[in-house]
Every structure is written in C-alpha cells, then in structure tokens.
Amino acid sequence: MSTESLHNRRERLAARLRGVIAGPHVLSSDEELKPYECDGLSAYQVVPLLVVLPGSIEEVQAALRICHEEETVVVARGAGTGLSGGALPHAEGVLLSLARLNRILAIDPDNCCARVQPGVRNLAISEAAKPHGLYYAPDPSSQIACSIGGNVAENAGGVHCLKYGLTVNNLLAVEVVTIEGERVTFGGGGLDGPGLDLLALVTGSEGMLGVVVEVTVKLLPIPQRAQVAMAAFDDVETAGQAVADLIAAGILPAGLEMMDNPSLRAAEDFVHAGYPTDAAAILLCEVDGGNEEVSEDIAKVRQRLLDSGADEVRTASDDSERARFWAGRKAAFPAVGRISPDYYCMDGTIPRKHLPRVLREIARYSDESGLRVANVFHAGDGNLHPLILYDANNPGELELAEEVGGRILELCVEVGGTITGEHGVGMEKINQMCAQFPPEELQLFHDLKAVFDPGTLLNPGKAIPTLNRCAEFGAMHVKAGDLRFPHLERF
Amino acid sequence: MTDHDIGTELAERVRDAAAARQPLRLVGRNSKAFYGHAVDGETLELAGHRGIVRYEPTELVLTARAGTPVSEIEAALAANGQMLPFEPPSFDGEASIGGAVAAGLGGPRRPWGGAPRDLLLGITLLDGRGRILRFGGEVMKNVAGYDVSRLMAGALGTLGVLLEVSLKVLPAPAVEESLVLTLNHEHALARVRELARQPAPLSGACHVDGRLYLRLSGNAASVEAWRTQIGGDGGNEADIWRDLRDHRLPFFASQQPLWRLGLPPATPRLACEQSVATDWAGAQRWVHSDCSGSEIRTEVAKSGGHAILFRHGNDETPVFHPLDAVRQRLHIGLKQVFDPAGILNPGRQYASI
C-alpha cells in the first residue's frame, strides 16, 4: 500500500471509477457510505473506502479492472442479509454492490430453468416461474430479501434441503467476472459442463474467487400439494429419536424442523402459530408431492410420530393453518429478537444422532454463562441454530455470547459436524475454522484462492484464517471422532 | 475380499512417485478404463483399499473406502431400504465407489436423483504430494471452506486420489414402474418436456429405437395415479434402465465413435445427431455421427452444451470438450495446487492437466 492518504486515495479512485460507472453510482461521502458498514451481522461494522453499484456486466468488469490495477480490495455484496459478516466492508477497499443487476433475464419452462442477474431476490424467481407451474427450491428464511448472487456465494440452504438440496444442487451455471475483469461461465446449459466442476467450487466461496454476475437456476414443478404435521414432545430426546424413526421408515420429508421450548414459546407469542407452549419441543414435518402421495405419506408420518412418543400430533386442516404452523418457524429469529435485546445466531451442523448430547452441553454452557439459549433445528439435515440471548449494553455480554458460541461450534466439530451449515464462515466464524481444519488444509485453501485471485484482492481476510491467526487464537484442530469426553455413551 | 485400509501405503507410493516425478495411472476396479485418454504411467491399484467404514441408515450417510465395489454398497443400502440416488454405471465390469465418484457419471435417475457431485458430502483425499487431507464431512449441510470434495467428482483422479468418500443416500422408492410409449424422437421429447413441468414422480425418461420409456418411482398411490394419466404400455421393462446405464442396449454395440452430448433438455435434435439414444429427459444424448469432432462440438456448443467422445475415439480427437482460455488457466492452476509434480493421471482429462 502506498503512503497516499486514505482521503486522497478515495477521491482518486472514485474519479477513476466514475469514468466507467455511468450515473451517480459511485458513492464516496460519509453519509452515503454509512448504510453499507455491515451486512446481516450487525455486530461487525466497517465503513468502506467507496461503494460502487454497477448497472451492467461491462461495468462490473471495468470496475474490477481498475481495482486490480490499483491493487485495491473488492468486497462483493448482494442484498446484505448474510449472517456471518461475509459482506463486511474493508476499510481500504471498494464495496461492490450487485443490487442494481436485478433483472430476471429469462424463464425457460421448456428447459425448466431461469437465467437471472445476481441482484434478483430469491423469492422473485419462484414468483416469476409460478405461471409456468415451476419454482426455485432453496428457500432460506430471508428469501423475501436475499439475492440469488448472495445465495450462490454462501451456498444458502433453507428448510427444504433434505429433499431438495442446497443452492449448489439447484444451479445449472454461473457467470463470474474474475479479478482481472474477464468473464467466464462455470457449468452449462445442460446438467453439467466440461472439465472440472468449477461451478461447485465457486458456490459457497463467499466472494473470494470471483464476482457472480449471472446465475442459471434449475426450476422444479410445484408440488400438487403439501401437508404439514406438528408433533409435541415432552422431552427433546424423544423428539430427536422421532426424527430418526421417520427416516428409518423410509419417509423423506420436504421439511423437518424442530424447535425447543424457549424458541417455540417466543414464536407463539409473536405470531400465534398455535404451538403448544408447554411442550419441551415440537417437530414440524412437511411432506409434498402428488395428491395421492401426500395423503398416504402424511398418514404414515402421523402414525410414526405417535409411535415414537409424541404427546400430540396435529395435521394442518387447511392451507391457512399450514401457513400458520410455518409462520412460527420462519419467524423464530425475529421472535427471539423480541424477548432479548440482542441474540447471536449459530449455524453448526451435527450428525443427528448426537443431538441429545449437543443440546445437553448447550444447556450446560447456558447455565455456566447465565445467557439464555433458544434452539431452532433443521432436524432433517442436522443443521442446528442455537440463538444465544444477550444484551450488548451490558459490558462484556457480547464477548460472553461469542465465547459461548465458539464453544458450541467446537462441540459441533468434536461430534463430527461442522461450524457452519448454511450461513458461511465470513468474518464471524473465522477463528472456529482453526478448530475445523488442520493447517495443511487451510494452506491448500489459500493456494486454491491464489489460482483465482493471486493478489488476494477479493474479500480478503474472510472465510479462511491465516495460519498465524490460528496460532494466535490458540485453537487446535479438533479431530472429529476424537472426543473430549470418552466416557460418554456413543452409538 | 475383506475390508482393508491401505491408505498409508498408498500415501507412501504417491510420495515416492512425486519425488521421482513418476506418473501414476490410478485404477479402481477398471470398469471405465476406456474413458478418457490413456495414461502412460505406473499403475496405482486402489481396489485393495476397501470396505464400508460407516453406515447409519437413519443418518442417510454412508462412508466407504474408494476401492469398495458399488455392488457391495448397493447391497448394504438395499438391506435397509435405501439407495445411491445417482445410479452409477458399471459398464462391463464392476465399478468401485471411488471410480464412480471420480468419473462423475450418473445413470438414468440423474436428472431427479442428482449426480455423484450432488450426493458427495466429504472425502479423504491423497493429494499429489502424498498428503492425506480431509474435506467436507458426514453431514448434509456444510459450507466451511471451499468445496474441494465436489471439485473431485468428475476430476478423473487428476487432482488427487480419493481414499474415502461420504455420500448422502436416500430411501428407495416403495414402488417403481416403467411405461413404454411408441413415439418418434420429436414427439417423445415434447411429451417428456411436458411431463417434466408437472409434479410427476419421474425417475427415468429415455427414447431409444422409436420408443419412449418412462420410469415412475414413489409410493403406490402416486405411481398408480400417474401411470393411468400417462397411459402407454406397462409391463416388465425394468432391464431397460440397467442396460441403458451400462451401455448394453443394441444401440451401443456399434464400434463407431460414441459421442455423449450434454444439452439443455429441450434442444431440438441437432444435425449431428444422426443416430441417437436420448436419456435424462433430453439432457444426455448418445450419438453416432458421420460429422467430424469439431462439427459436433461447434453445433453442441451453439446450443449451450458440450460433447464428450465417450468411446471408440481416435488419438487425434480430444475426448473432452476444449476449454476457453480462462477455464484452461484455472484448470492448470488447480492442478499445480493439488498435484505440483503432475503425476496423478496426467493427460487423462486434458493434456494440460
């Protein structure tokens, strides 16, 4: 970095970028930059050097070429709903917002796909495809706001992943602009592309390898019908076992969600979903498909849940009740937000069989720290979202929440799981990456990034910690299966 | 054969080969030896590294050593009412699970059940330096770090030796039925595209020899309802899917070059598709053609697809569709990262890697 002052650098770079970005879309004043200081993880805030909002792929290319020449860091941003600080700006870098690239370019019902720009909202794709009887399956809870470009960068999930997969399973192609400003397409018009699967590599790469400028997604036929059953349990372990029993019975639910008592009570108070507030946990199990299929499956689900010890099983009597059952789950995060000034959302994934043990440990951390924890669980795919409740106005509480969160994530790794199922590492979980991966794998990740971005200009400092950072953090790689509590029963 | 872990020996072999810059030809159970360019190197036998390491049906995940026969895995899954959704081909031999993932090929169920890359959750990888590395895991959702696991699916062993793979498995359908409709290519394609837009429980759709074959999978009520709606003849056509998957239909008996076109499924029949067996509801076409390789590739690329000279090629025509300059550079860069000595299956996919 030169000795040029930050102010001069900002002005000079802004002038250059204004030469290639038409209109008032290079932001450089403090009041313009301030709204971009964080994404959905507001605990971290950095005001960027500049914000640019290109209106075409050519403008993205031109902006990246300038940043490349100027050796300036670039952080790409979609809708800014990310929960791990992946789009946290860099103080000396350009924040590249893709928000203006928000057109649906084509809905192709014959080939069951849609070609869209990265700033298109997730839900807008399904809305546009609906007249053709098609939809886009991945549905992160933020789907009314989050953009498809961000979904690709984070490999976003949702509540239907067990049956329909993650973003990576629902993409046909992405067009990316490299840091050098070149356009390149990964994937293809069919079900695969030539050569190495760079489409899979770039999905979930958190803006570290290239900037996504166009996405071709797979569309699926809208199921004729969906039906949901809600089961109440008087303890969490029984609920966990019920999930295993459903899977063992050969049922592949479209959605299978668990909420523990604190989270279901918060949701019930907020949206009046009809949840039994005295239950220790509830399960929501949705099946979808053809009319006949759903009738048969939901009867089977109901019986299984009762056999597995549910106190009560209710199937939604109509679409509005079904919507209400789901509304509680989809509003779980904001509902918890109402009962606590702040909360910290974790995103570990565990082999489901370890759920009882992980929940017991989380309860222990909660007791020890004095911070309440509410658990929301994508039970079908093992993705656990403990919400740690804290008050940032109390000195030290954020740090305490982060510490509890870190312990939870390390526990997830210890039982053979992962620190992030769908939210990404970003800035937030960068230290826990040291627990997830040994140094050799981490170094390989850095080498792999260098193939795409030799100057380390794309979103540096996120997702993959430096080996020095891991040494400072003091976390050792936790080898999955090499448990810290060998006396505990495992099966 | 009993289960056996020879990962340490394999790592030593690779380390020695890297030091000596000795190219290695990776061989699982050799069922796909014809696929890709010939590799001139010492054989690295992987069939001895075998055995199912972990399988818990209620977790829907199975982890196996690379040399494990697919048939052994499928038997273990079937005993628990589960399956590998990508229906890997074994051709004339017996496929290993490592080879199935490394080749990245999916059978007739692929458009609905996914490809190996879609089901691959984690790997243990032996890289070109002889280091044993782990990526991904045994959970359905995992976005920690770059997705190196999926990068290995279809890489044909050019970036590393798969030692273990963890795969998502699914419940097998309660009922499976096949239907046959006599339709020409154009009408068959139109019919399939129409069905693909409806929530029909399709798990196979191919057109061979003037007939459209459809496979329905699901619970009994659903399959029955759609069978009635679609019409056509029922009957015992279950073998068609296995024969198509393993290239045992008469169409595949020809010794002419066999092209595999990957296309947007609704693409009308191309001029180069002189003799064609269509699978994947139109997205995968097996073609015998008098057109030259470059004619075929130009036409296919114009339609947004790519062409592989799957079998019976000559030395002059590259097997895999050529890459543009940017992708070529990235391929070379990735090879450098994973296999700096260039010893793992060099040239099997592209001359440059």
Chai-1 contact restraints between the chains, C-beta under 6 A:
chainA,res_idxA,chainB,res_idxB,connection_type,confidence,min_distance_angstrom,max_distance_angstrom,comment,restraint_id
A,P109,B,R197,contact,1.0,0.0,6.0,A-B,restraint_1
A,D110,B,R193,contact,1.0,0.0,6.0,A-B,restraint_2
A,D110,B,A266,contact,1.0,0.0,6.0,A-B,restraint_3
A,N111,B,P264,contact,1.0,0.0,6.0,A-B,restraint_4
A,N111,B,P265,contact,1.0,0.0,6.0,A-B,restraint_5
A,N111,B,A266,contact,1.0,0.0,6.0,A-B,restraint_6
A,C112,B,A196,contact,1.0,0.0,6.0,A-B,restraint_7
A,G133,B,R197,contact,1.0,0.0,6.0,A-B,restraint_8
A,N155,B,V143,contact,1.0,0.0,6.0,A-B,restraint_9
A,G157,B,K141,contact,1.0,0.0,6.0,A-B,restraint_10
A,N169,B,D118,contact,1.0,0.0,6.0,A-B,restraint_11
A,E182,B,V326,contact,1.0,0.0,6.0,A-B,restraint_12
A,V184,B,V326,contact,1.0,0.0,6.0,A-B,restraint_13
A,G188,B,H306,contact,1.0,0.0,6.0,A-B,restraint_14
A,G189,B,P264,contact,1.0,0.0,6.0,A-B,restraint_15
A,G189,B,G304,contact,1.0,0.0,6.0,A-B,restraint_16
A,G189,B,G305,contact,1.0,0.0,6.0,A-B,restraint_17
A,G190,B,G262,contact,1.0,0.0,6.0,A-B,restraint_18
A,G190,B,L263,contact,1.0,0.0,6.0,A-B,restraint_19
A,G190,B,P264,contact,1.0,0.0,6.0,A-B,restraint_20
A,G190,B,A283,contact,1.0,0.0,6.0,A-B,restraint_21
A,G190,B,G305,contact,1.0,0.0,6.0,A-B,restraint_22
A,L191,B,A283,contact,1.0,0.0,6.0,A-B,restraint_23
A,D192,B,G262,contact,1.0,0.0,6.0,A-B,restraint_24
A,P194,B,H306,contact,1.0,0.0,6.0,A-B,restraint_25
A,P194,B,F320,contact,1.0,0.0,6.0,A-B,restraint_26
A,P194,B,H321,contact,1.0,0.0,6.0,A-B,restraint_27
A,G195,B,L323,contact,1.0,0.0,6.0,A-B,restraint_28
A,G195,B,H331,contact,1.0,0.0,6.0,A-B,restraint_29
A,L196,B,A155,contact,1.0,0.0,6.0,A-B,restraint_30
A,L196,B,H331,contact,1.0,0.0,6.0,A-B,restraint_31
A,D197,B,R117,contact,1.0,0.0,6.0,A-B,restraint_32
A,D197,B,R150,contact,1.0,0.0,6.0,A-B,restraint_33
A,D197,B,L151,contact,1.0,0.0,6.0,A-B,restraint_34
A,D197,B,G154,contact,1.0,0.0,6.0,A-B,restraint_35
A,A200,B,R117,contact,1.0,0.0,6.0,A-B,restraint_36
A,A200,B,D147,contact,1.0,0.0,6.0,A-B,restraint_37
A,A200,B,R150,contact,1.0,0.0,6.0,A-B,restraint_38
A,L201,B,D147,contact,1.0,0.0,6.0,A-B,restraint_39
A,L201,B,L151,contact,1.0,0.0,6.0,A-B,restraint_40
A,G204,B,V143,contact,1.0,0.0,6.0,A-B,restraint_41
A,G204,B,D147,contact,1.0,0.0,6.0,A-B,restraint_42
A,S205,B,Y146,contact,1.0,0.0,6.0,A-B,restraint_43
A,P221,B,R197,contact,1.0,0.0,6.0,A-B,restraint_44
A,P221,B,Q198,contact,1.0,0.0,6.0,A-B,restraint_45
A,P221,B,P199,contact,1.0,0.0,6.0,A-B,restraint_46
A,P223,B,P199,contact,1.0,0.0,6.0,A-B,restraint_47
A,Q224,B,P199,contact,1.0,0.0,6.0,A-B,restraint_48
A,A244,B,T58,contact,1.0,0.0,6.0,A-B,restraint_49
A,I247,B,T58,contact,1.0,0.0,6.0,A-B,restraint_50
A,A248,B,T58,contact,1.0,0.0,6.0,A-B,restraint_51
A,G250,B,G81,contact,1.0,0.0,6.0,A-B,restraint_52
A,G250,B,P171,contact,1.0,0.0,6.0,A-B,restraint_53
A,L252,B,P171,contact,1.0,0.0,6.0,A-B,restraint_54
A,G290,B,P199,contact,1.0,0.0,6.0,A-B,restraint_55
A,G290,B,S222,contact,1.0,0.0,6.0,A-B,restraint_56
A,E292,B,A221,contact,1.0,0.0,6.0,A-B,restraint_57
A,E292,B,S222,contact,1.0,0.0,6.0,A-B,restraint_58
A,E292,B,A225,contact,1.0,0.0,6.0,A-B,restraint_59
A,E293,B,G218,contact,1.0,0.0,6.0,A-B,restraint_60
A,E293,B,N219,contact,1.0,0.0,6.0,A-B,restraint_61
A,E293,B,S222,contact,1.0,0.0,6.0,A-B,restraint_62
A,E296,B,N219,contact,1.0,0.0,6.0,A-B,restraint_63
A,E296,B,A221,contact,1.0,0.0,6.0,A-B,restraint_64
A,T349,B,V139,contact,1.0,0.0,6.0,A-B,restraint_65
A,T349,B,K141,contact,1.0,0.0,6.0,A-B,restraint_66
A,T349,B,N142,contact,1.0,0.0,6.0,A-B,restraint_67
A,P351,B,E59,contact,1.0,0.0,6.0,A-B,restraint_68
A,R352,B,E59,contact,1.0,0.0,6.0,A-B,restraint_69
A,D381,B,M140,contact,1.0,0.0,6.0,A-B,restraint_70
A,D381,B,K141,contact,1.0,0.0,6.0,A-B,restraint_71
A,G382,B,V139,contact,1.0,0.0,6.0,A-B,restraint_72
A,N383,B,K141,contact,1.0,0.0,6.0,A-B,restraint_73
A,G417,B,V139,contact,1.0,0.0,6.0,A-B,restraint_74
A,T418,B,G137,contact,1.0,0.0,6.0,A-B,restraint_75
A,T418,B,V139,contact,1.0,0.0,6.0,A-B,restraint_76
A,T418,B,N142,contact,1.0,0.0,6.0,A-B,restraint_77
A,T418,B,A144,contact,1.0,0.0,6.0,A-B,restraint_78
A,I419,B,A144,contact,1.0,0.0,6.0,A-B,restraint_79
A,T420,B,V143,contact,1.0,0.0,6.0,A-B,restraint_80
A,T420,B,A144,contact,1.0,0.0,6.0,A-B,restraint_81
A,G421,B,K141,contact,1.0,0.0,6.0,A-B,restraint_82
A,E422,B,K141,contact,1.0,0.0,6.0,A-B,restraint_83
A,G424,B,V143,contact,1.0,0.0,6.0,A-B,restraint_84
A,V425,B,A144,contact,1.0,0.0,6.0,A-B,restraint_85
A,Q436,B,A144,contact,1.0,0.0,6.0,A-B,restraint_86
A,E440,B,R131,contact,1.0,0.0,6.0,A-B,restraint_87
A,E441,B,L133,contact,1.0,0.0,6.0,A-B,restraint_88
A,F445,B,G145,contact,1.0,0.0,6.0,A-B,restraint_89
A,F445,B,Y146,contact,1.0,0.0,6.0,A-B,restraint_90
A,D447,B,V337,contact,1.0,0.0,6.0,A-B,restraint_91
A,L448,B,Y146,contact,1.0,0.0,6.0,A-B,restraint_92
A,L448,B,V337,contact,1.0,0.0,6.0,A-B,restraint_93
A,V451,B,G333,contact,1.0,0.0,6.0,A-B,restraint_94
A,V451,B,L334,contact,1.0,0.0,6.0,A-B,restraint_95
